[in-house]
Amino acid sequence: MAVRSLYVEPASRPEDIDWGALEFHDVFKIYRSGPTETVALRGLDLRVGDRERVAILGPSGSGKSTLLALAAGLDQPSAGDVRVSGASLGRADEAELARYRAEEVAIVFQSDNLWPGLTAQENVATAARLAGRPDPEEEAAFALERFGLGRRGRHRAAALSGGEQQRVAIAMAAARRPRLVLADEPTGELDEANERLVLEALEALGTEHGAAAVIVTHSERVAVAADRVVEIRDGRAVP
């Protein structure tokens, strides 16, 4: 699935280049508050291939959350380039970035991913509808069934366990058919059994839906389950 809505310079995207699902090219991110500068990313280079699951490890303050924000198009780098399937997020206007966030990328947080007043079915159908899927109700029913939640579709978010809520969040991603999934500590509040179910669901997004995944985590089990582990320290990827 190509990123259809983002501007890409034709001369910079020859067909014989194997663009990754997500690429960071010499990316810097500097936050300024008065005379104080905080460098969150220092020339980060990173490539995530199609369908690849990459676990991002690193201490607090190393730049992991900044990496996710830039990949989601929620912020722009101070220098360097972030590309999704070869399309530069830095050259996209606000309307294009809004379409990108609605249609091409899905974000799964540690918690609070659901609209609390909606049922599981309504949450997933709403996500599919916002992504422009042609039959959101059918997409929602299929996704919930696929992730073992077919009988929980009519339950509101508050009535679901933590593990069920996270699997509903992944069902929301699946129903949108994203190019890229960004997960921020998706199993951080779960026990081992529920963590395993969520990891299986994330794997299915790649094998069945073709999505690449970037997973920020402190969990060794999540890291072991990924295709590759990248450690971020002081804003750089550690070899």
C-alpha positions in Angstrom: 0.0 0.0 0.0 1.6 3.3 -1.1 1.2 6.6 0.7 -1.1 8.2 -1.8 -1.7 11.5 -0.3 1.8 12.8 0.3 3.8 15.0 -2.0 6.9 13.3 -3.4 9.4 14.9 -5.8 9.4 12.6 -8.9 13.1 13.1 -9.5 13.9 11.9 -6.0 11.8 8.7 -6.2 13.1 6.5 -9.0 11.2 3.2 -9.3 14.3 1.0 -8.8 14.8 2.3 -5.2 13.5 -0.1 -2.5 11.9 2.5 -0.1 11.4 1.3 3.4 8.0 1.5 5.1 9.6 4.2 7.3 13.0 5.9 7.0 14.8 8.5 9.1 17.6 10.2 7.3 20.1 12.2 9.5 17.2 13.5 11.6 17.7 16.1 14.4 14.9 17.3 16.7 15.7 20.3 18.9 13.2 21.7 21.4 13.7 25.3 22.5 12.3 27.0 25.6 13.7 30.5 25.9 17.5 30.3 25.9 17.4 26.5 26.7 17.8 23.9 23.9 17.1 20.2 24.3 18.3 17.9 21.6 16.0 14.9 21.4 17.4 13.4 18.3 20.9 13.8 17.0 21.3 12.7 13.4 19.1 9.6 13.7 19.3 7.1 10.8 16.7 4.3 10.8 15.0 2.1 8.2 12.0 -0.1 8.8 11.2 -2.5 6.0 7.8 -3.6 4.7 6.0 -5.8 7.2 8.9 -5.6 9.6 8.4 -5.3 13.3 11.1 -3.2 15.0 11.3 -2.9 18.8 12.7 0.4 20.0 14.5 0.3 23.3 16.2 3.0 25.3 16.2 4.9 28.6 13.8 7.6 29.4 14.7 10.8 27.6 16.6 9.0 24.8 14.3 10.2 22.0 11.9 7.3 21.6 8.7 9.4 22.0 10.0 12.0 19.7 10.7 9.3 17.1 7.1 8.2 17.2 5.8 11.7 17.0 7.8 12.4 13.9 6.8 9.1 12.3 3.1 9.9 13.0 3.4 13.3 11.3 2.5 15.0 14.6 5.8 17.0 14.6 8.5 18.0 12.2 12.2 17.4 12.4 14.5 20.4 13.0 16.8 18.9 10.3 16.9 15.8 8.2 14.0 13.9 6.5 11.3 11.4 7.6 9.9 9.3 4.7 7.1 6.8 4.6 7.3 4.6 1.5 9.6 7.2 0.0 7.2 10.1 0.6 8.6 13.0 2.6 6.4 13.9 5.6 8.3 17.3 5.7 6.9 18.2 2.3 3.3 17.4 3.1 0.9 20.2 4.0 -1.5 20.1 6.9 -4.4 18.5 4.8 -2.0 15.8 3.5 -0.7 15.1 7.0 -4.3 14.8 8.3 -5.1 12.3 5.5 -1.9 10.4 6.3 -2.8 10.1 10.0 -6.4 9.0 9.2 -5.6 6.5 6.5 -2.0 5.4 6.5 -0.7 5.2 10.1 -2.2 3.8 13.2 -1.1 4.6 16.7 -1.5 2.3 19.7 -0.8 3.8 23.1 -0.2 2.1 26.4 -3.8 2.8 27.4 -6.8 5.1 26.6 -6.9 4.1 22.9 -10.7 3.8 22.9 -13.6 6.2 22.9 -15.0 5.3 26.3 -18.7 5.9 25.5 -18.7 3.6 22.5 -18.9 -0.2 22.3 -16.0 -2.2 21.0 -17.8 -2.6 17.7 -18.5 1.1 17.5 -14.9 2.0 18.3 -13.5 -0.2 15.5 -16.2 0.8 13.0 -15.5 4.5 13.7 -11.8 4.0 13.1 -12.5 2.3 9.8 -15.0 5.0 8.8 -12.5 7.8 9.5 -10.0 5.9 7.3 -12.4 5.9 4.4 -13.0 2.1 4.4 -16.0 1.2 2.2 -17.9 -1.0 4.7 -16.8 0.0 8.2 -19.3 -2.2 10.1 -18.2 -5.3 8.2 -14.6 -4.4 8.7 -15.2 -3.9 12.4 -17.0 -7.3 12.8 -14.2 -9.1 10.9 -11.4 -7.5 12.9 -13.0 -8.2 16.3 -13.6 -11.8 15.4 -10.1 -12.1 14.1 -8.6 -11.0 17.4 -10.9 -13.1 19.6 -13.3 -10.4 20.5 -16.4 -11.3 18.5 -18.5 -11.8 21.6 -17.4 -8.6 23.1 -18.5 -6.3 20.3 -21.5 -4.9 22.2 -19.6 -4.1 25.4 -18.5 -0.6 26.1 -14.8 0.1 26.7 -15.1 0.4 30.5 -16.5 -3.2 30.6 -13.5 -4.6 28.9 -10.3 -5.9 30.6 -7.0 -4.1 29.9 -5.9 -6.9 27.5 -9.2 -6.7 25.7 -9.0 -3.0 25.3 -5.5 -3.3 23.8 -6.7 -5.9 21.3 -9.7 -3.7 20.4 -7.1 -1.0 19.7 -5.2 -3.3 17.4 -8.5 -4.3 15.8 -9.1 -0.6 15.2 -5.7 -0.5 13.4 -6.5 -3.6 11.4 -9.8 -2.2 10.2 -8.1 0.9 8.9 -5.6 -1.2 6.9 -2.6 1.1 7.7 0.8 1.1 6.0 2.5 1.7 9.4 1.6 0.9 13.0 3.3 2.9 15.8 2.9 1.4 19.3 4.0 3.1 22.5 4.4 0.6 25.3 1.4 -1.3 24.1 1.8 -4.1 26.7 3.1 -1.9 29.5 0.1 -2.5 31.8 -0.6 -6.1 30.9 0.2 -9.4 32.5 2.2 -12.0 30.6 -0.8 -13.9 29.2 -2.4 -10.7 27.8 0.9 -9.4 26.6 1.3 -12.6 24.5 -2.2 -12.1 22.9 -1.4 -8.5 22.1 2.0 -9.5 20.5 0.2 -12.1 18.4 -2.3 -9.4 17.3 0.6 -7.1 16.3 2.3 -9.9 14.4 -1.0 -10.5 12.5 -1.1 -6.9 11.3 2.1 -7.6 9.4 1.5 -11.1 8.1 -2.1 -10.6 7.2 -2.4 -6.9 6.5 1.1 -6.0 5.3 1.7 -3.3 8.0 5.1 -2.5 9.3 5.3 -1.8 13.1 7.5 0.3 15.3 7.1 -0.7 18.9 8.6 1.4 21.8 8.9 -0.9 24.8 10.8 -1.7 28.0 9.6 -5.4 27.8 12.2 -8.0 27.0 9.4 -10.3 25.8 8.2 -7.7 23.3 11.8 -7.1 22.1 12.4 -10.9 21.6 9.1 -11.2 19.6 10.1 -8.4 17.2 12.0 -9.0 13.9 14.7 -6.5 15.0 15.7 -4.5 18.0 17.0 -0.9 17.7 18.4 0.8 20.8 18.2 4.6 21.0 20.6 6.5 23.3 21.1 10.2 23.4 19.0 10.6 20.2 21.0 8.2 18.1 20.5 4.6 17.1 23.2 2.5 18.8 24.9 0.0 16.5 
